[in-house]
Amino acid sequence: MTETPCNFSRATTIGWAVALAAAVAVAMYPATTLAQKKKVKAKQPARLERLMCTRGTEDEHARIAVEVRGGRVQSFAYYSKKKPRTCSVHIQRDDAFSTWSDEGRFTKVTTENGDFLIENRRKDVKFLFRDVDRMHYCGSEIGRINGTLTVTRGKRDCVIEKLMDAHQEEPDPTPQPAPQDRVEQKPDPRS
């Protein structure tokens, strides 16, 4: 049997086309697999770090629990007790009751009841309570919570400065009249 040049040409063309398609598929496979692996790695969230510490005794103490993800504080819960008063603060990022702004290792949390400034350092996380409403978080008389609390990574004790002063009684803002010195008046000798 004799093949016609047209049939030989068609078979050769089909063979070359199949070989070319296979080569392109093999060449593209590693590139698409590599791109898919990069997408999978990018979707994995950062590790969640949980820190907590406490300071004081059963009847008078302060404690805090903090969640940090990707170098940013995600939430914190502060609790303090000094009989008969207790204070409780729990704030989460992206909740309806707070606004969070980050600048480097610093975070400012603004609420309608005061501000919390957070510094996330390599060894610890430091919280600054600034004019936080004592009545809202502690259920006690009018007053402000001001002070700092530092959570050190790997330690169970907190470092606290002036924060527990919020449990102290505020002095009465109404001034008390000064005691009058009583000077005995002697009767006028002319009368």
KASUL-V409213 format. One line per field, one symbol per residue. ss: DSSP state (2 for helix, 1 for strand, 0 for the rest). phi: phi as a letter, one per 30 degrees, with the letter a starting at -180 (. if undefined). psi: psi as a letter, one per 40 degrees, with the letter a starting at -180 (. if undefined). A space follows every 50 residues. Layout:
ss: ???
phi: ???
psi: ???
This chain:
ss: 00002222222222222222222222222222222222222220000111 11111100011111111110011111111111001111111100000011 11100111111001111111000111111111122222000001111111 11000011111022222000000000000000000000000
phi: .cddedddddddddddddddddddddddedddddddddddddddddddcc baabbjcedbabbbbbcbbiibdcaabcbbbbeccbbbbbbbdiddcbbc bcbidcbcccbdckcbcbcccdcabcccdbhdddddcciceelbcblbbc ccdibccccbbiddddddddddddddddddddcdcdddddd
psi: ihiiddddddddddddddddddddddddddddddddddddddehiihhhh iiiihaadegiiiihhhhhfehhdiihhhihhheiiihhhhiifieeihh higbeihhhhieeiihhhhgiddihhhhhhfhhddddefaihiihhaihh hhheiehihhhedeedeihiihehhhiihhhhhhhiihee.
